[in-house]
Amino acid sequence: MPTLLACLSTGKGTWTEVNQLLSAQQWTKVFLITNEFGKQNYTVRGEQVELIVLQDALSVDVSALVQQLKKELQGKISDFEIALNLASGSGKEHMAMLEAVMELGLNFRLVTMKNNQLHVLGMEK
Protein backbone atom coordinates (compact mmCIF):
# COMPACT_ATOMS: atom_id res chain seq x y z
CA MET A 1 0.00 0.00 0.00
CA PRO A 2 2.35 2.74 -1.10
CA THR A 3 -0.49 5.26 -1.55
CA LEU A 4 -2.29 6.89 1.38
CA LEU A 5 -5.61 8.69 1.03
CA ALA A 6 -6.59 10.51 4.22
CA CYS A 7 -9.15 13.07 5.26
CA LEU A 8 -7.58 16.16 6.82
CA SER A 9 -10.55 18.22 7.84
CA THR A 10 -12.39 18.70 11.11
CA GLY A 11 -12.09 17.01 14.46
CA LYS A 12 -9.97 18.05 17.43
CA GLY A 13 -6.63 16.27 17.40
CA THR A 14 -7.22 14.42 14.13
CA TRP A 15 -4.42 16.20 12.28
CA THR A 16 -2.02 14.57 14.75
CA GLU A 17 -3.05 11.13 13.54
CA VAL A 18 -2.59 12.16 9.92
CA ASN A 19 0.91 13.48 10.71
CA GLN A 20 1.76 10.23 12.48
CA LEU A 21 0.53 8.22 9.48
CA LEU A 22 2.74 10.26 7.17
CA SER A 23 5.75 9.35 9.30
CA ALA A 24 4.79 5.72 9.91
CA GLN A 25 5.73 4.41 6.48
CA GLN A 26 7.41 5.39 3.21
CA TRP A 27 4.45 6.41 1.06
CA THR A 28 4.94 6.75 -2.67
CA LYS A 29 2.02 9.16 -2.85
CA VAL A 30 -0.23 10.80 -0.27
CA PHE A 31 -3.51 12.54 -1.03
CA LEU A 32 -4.94 14.61 1.81
CA ILE A 33 -8.58 15.54 1.33
CA THR A 34 -9.14 18.86 3.05
CA ASN A 35 -11.06 22.13 3.00
CA GLU A 36 -10.02 25.78 2.71
CA PHE A 37 -9.06 25.88 6.39
CA GLY A 38 -6.75 22.91 5.90
CA LYS A 39 -5.25 24.42 2.78
CA GLN A 40 -4.44 27.63 4.62
CA ASN A 41 -3.26 26.11 7.90
CA TYR A 42 -1.69 22.71 7.21
CA THR A 43 2.03 22.59 6.46
CA VAL A 44 2.64 20.04 3.72
CA ARG A 45 5.68 17.87 4.41
CA GLY A 46 7.22 16.10 1.45
CA GLU A 47 6.84 16.31 -2.28
CA GLN A 48 4.77 13.11 -2.36
CA VAL A 49 1.95 14.88 -0.46
CA GLU A 50 -0.85 16.47 -2.48
CA LEU A 51 -3.72 18.45 -0.97
CA ILE A 52 -7.12 18.08 -2.60
CA VAL A 53 -9.34 20.92 -1.47
CA LEU A 54 -13.03 20.03 -1.46
CA GLN A 55 -15.82 22.46 -1.95
CA ASP A 56 -17.57 23.40 1.27
CA ALA A 57 -19.09 20.05 2.24
CA LEU A 58 -21.94 21.73 4.09
CA SER A 59 -23.20 23.57 1.02
CA VAL A 60 -23.04 20.79 -1.61
CA ASP A 61 -24.41 17.29 -1.80
CA VAL A 62 -22.31 14.16 -1.60
CA SER A 63 -22.56 13.41 -5.32
CA ALA A 64 -20.87 16.73 -6.16
CA LEU A 65 -18.03 15.89 -3.75
CA VAL A 66 -17.70 12.41 -5.28
CA GLN A 67 -17.39 13.86 -8.77
CA GLN A 68 -14.80 16.40 -7.62
CA LEU A 69 -12.72 13.70 -5.90
CA LYS A 70 -12.88 11.36 -8.86
CA LYS A 71 -11.75 14.13 -11.18
CA GLU A 72 -8.85 15.03 -8.85
CA LEU A 73 -7.72 11.41 -8.37
CA GLN A 74 -8.33 10.01 -11.87
CA GLY A 75 -5.14 8.56 -13.31
CA LYS A 76 -3.01 9.47 -10.28
CA ILE A 77 -3.20 6.13 -8.44
CA SER A 78 -1.74 3.04 -10.06
CA ASP A 79 -1.76 0.82 -6.97
CA PHE A 80 -4.10 -2.13 -6.73
CA GLU A 81 -4.81 -1.27 -3.11
CA ILE A 82 -4.55 1.97 -1.14
CA ALA A 83 -4.43 2.85 2.55
CA LEU A 84 -7.46 4.89 3.63
CA ASN A 85 -7.81 6.92 6.83
CA LEU A 86 -11.07 8.58 7.87
CA ALA A 87 -10.14 9.73 11.39
CA SER A 88 -10.63 13.38 10.46
CA GLY A 89 -13.55 14.98 8.68
CA SER A 90 -17.31 14.83 8.42
CA GLY A 91 -19.69 12.08 7.43
CA LYS A 92 -20.30 13.74 4.05
CA GLU A 93 -16.57 13.87 3.34
CA HIS A 94 -16.17 10.24 4.39
CA MET A 95 -19.07 9.09 2.19
CA ALA A 96 -17.67 11.00 -0.77
CA MET A 97 -14.20 9.53 -0.28
CA LEU A 98 -15.50 5.97 -0.02
CA GLU A 99 -17.75 6.34 -3.06
CA ALA A 100 -15.01 7.94 -5.17
CA VAL A 101 -12.54 5.18 -4.25
CA MET A 102 -15.09 2.50 -5.14
CA GLU A 103 -16.10 4.17 -8.41
CA LEU A 104 -12.42 4.42 -9.37
CA GLY A 105 -12.19 0.66 -8.83
CA LEU A 106 -9.62 0.89 -6.03
CA ASN A 107 -9.36 -1.65 -3.25
CA PHE A 108 -8.54 -0.22 0.14
CA ARG A 109 -7.49 -1.07 3.66
CA LEU A 110 -8.49 1.16 6.55
CA VAL A 111 -5.45 2.32 8.47
CA THR A 112 -4.90 4.09 11.75
CA MET A 113 -2.22 4.50 14.39
CA LYS A 114 -2.00 2.09 17.32
CA ASN A 115 0.80 2.16 19.90
CA ASN A 116 2.67 4.64 17.67
CA GLN A 117 2.68 2.20 14.74
CA LEU A 118 0.72 1.91 11.53
CA HIS A 119 -2.23 -0.38 12.16
CA VAL A 120 -4.21 -1.95 9.33
CA LEU A 121 -7.74 -2.57 10.59
CA GLY A 122 -8.95 -6.13 10.15
CA MET A 123 -5.39 -7.45 10.16
CA GLU A 124 -5.17 -8.28 13.87
CA LYS A 125 -2.05 -10.11 14.96
C-alpha positions as CSV (number, residue, x, y, z in Angstrom):
1,M,0.0,0.0,0.0
2,P,2.4,2.7,-1.1
3,T,-0.5,5.3,-1.5
4,L,-2.3,6.9,1.4
5,L,-5.6,8.7,1.0
6,A,-6.6,10.5,4.2
7,C,-9.2,13.1,5.3
8,L,-7.6,16.2,6.8
9,S,-10.5,18.2,7.8
10,T,-12.4,18.7,11.1
11,G,-12.1,17.0,14.5
12,K,-10.0,18.0,17.4
13,G,-6.6,16.3,17.4
14,T,-7.2,14.4,14.1
15,W,-4.4,16.2,12.3
16,T,-2.0,14.6,14.8
17,E,-3.0,11.1,13.5
18,V,-2.6,12.2,9.9
19,N,0.9,13.5,10.7
20,Q,1.8,10.2,12.5
21,L,0.5,8.2,9.5
22,L,2.7,10.3,7.2
23,S,5.8,9.3,9.3
24,A,4.8,5.7,9.9
25,Q,5.7,4.4,6.5
26,Q,7.4,5.4,3.2
27,W,4.5,6.4,1.1
28,T,4.9,6.7,-2.7
29,K,2.0,9.2,-2.9
30,V,-0.2,10.8,-0.3
31,F,-3.5,12.5,-1.0
32,L,-4.9,14.6,1.8
33,I,-8.6,15.5,1.3
34,T,-9.1,18.9,3.0
35,N,-11.1,22.1,3.0
36,E,-10.0,25.8,2.7
37,F,-9.1,25.9,6.4
38,G,-6.8,22.9,5.9
39,K,-5.2,24.4,2.8
40,Q,-4.4,27.6,4.6
41,N,-3.3,26.1,7.9
42,Y,-1.7,22.7,7.2
43,T,2.0,22.6,6.5
44,V,2.6,20.0,3.7
45,R,5.7,17.9,4.4
46,G,7.2,16.1,1.4
47,E,6.8,16.3,-2.3
48,Q,4.8,13.1,-2.4
49,V,1.9,14.9,-0.5
50,E,-0.8,16.5,-2.5
51,L,-3.7,18.4,-1.0
52,I,-7.1,18.1,-2.6
53,V,-9.3,20.9,-1.5
54,L,-13.0,20.0,-1.5
55,Q,-15.8,22.5,-2.0
56,D,-17.6,23.4,1.3
57,A,-19.1,20.0,2.2
58,L,-21.9,21.7,4.1
59,S,-23.2,23.6,1.0
60,V,-23.0,20.8,-1.6
61,D,-24.4,17.3,-1.8
62,V,-22.3,14.2,-1.6
63,S,-22.6,13.4,-5.3
64,A,-20.9,16.7,-6.2
65,L,-18.0,15.9,-3.8
66,V,-17.7,12.4,-5.3
67,Q,-17.4,13.9,-8.8
68,Q,-14.8,16.4,-7.6
69,L,-12.7,13.7,-5.9
70,K,-12.9,11.4,-8.9
71,K,-11.8,14.1,-11.2
72,E,-8.8,15.0,-8.9
73,L,-7.7,11.4,-8.4
74,Q,-8.3,10.0,-11.9
75,G,-5.1,8.6,-13.3
76,K,-3.0,9.5,-10.3
77,I,-3.2,6.1,-8.4
78,S,-1.7,3.0,-10.1
79,D,-1.8,0.8,-7.0
80,F,-4.1,-2.1,-6.7
81,E,-4.8,-1.3,-3.1
82,I,-4.6,2.0,-1.1
83,A,-4.4,2.9,2.6
84,L,-7.5,4.9,3.6
85,N,-7.8,6.9,6.8
86,L,-11.1,8.6,7.9
87,A,-10.1,9.7,11.4
88,S,-10.6,13.4,10.5
89,G,-13.5,15.0,8.7
90,S,-17.3,14.8,8.4
91,G,-19.7,12.1,7.4
92,K,-20.3,13.7,4.1
93,E,-16.6,13.9,3.3
94,H,-16.2,10.2,4.4
95,M,-19.1,9.1,2.2
96,A,-17.7,11.0,-0.8
97,M,-14.2,9.5,-0.3
98,L,-15.5,6.0,0.0
99,E,-17.8,6.3,-3.1
100,A,-15.0,7.9,-5.2
101,V,-12.5,5.2,-4.3
102,M,-15.1,2.5,-5.1
103,E,-16.1,4.2,-8.4
104,L,-12.4,4.4,-9.4
105,G,-12.2,0.7,-8.8
106,L,-9.6,0.9,-6.0
107,N,-9.4,-1.6,-3.3
108,F,-8.5,-0.2,0.1
109,R,-7.5,-1.1,3.7
110,L,-8.5,1.2,6.6
111,V,-5.4,2.3,8.5
112,T,-4.9,4.1,11.7
113,M,-2.2,4.5,14.4
114,K,-2.0,2.1,17.3
115,N,0.8,2.2,19.9
116,N,2.7,4.6,17.7
117,Q,2.7,2.2,14.7
118,L,0.7,1.9,11.5
119,H,-2.2,-0.4,12.2
120,V,-4.2,-2.0,9.3
121,L,-7.7,-2.6,10.6
122,G,-9.0,-6.1,10.2
123,M,-5.4,-7.4,10.2
124,E,-5.2,-8.3,13.9
125,K,-2.0,-10.1,15.0
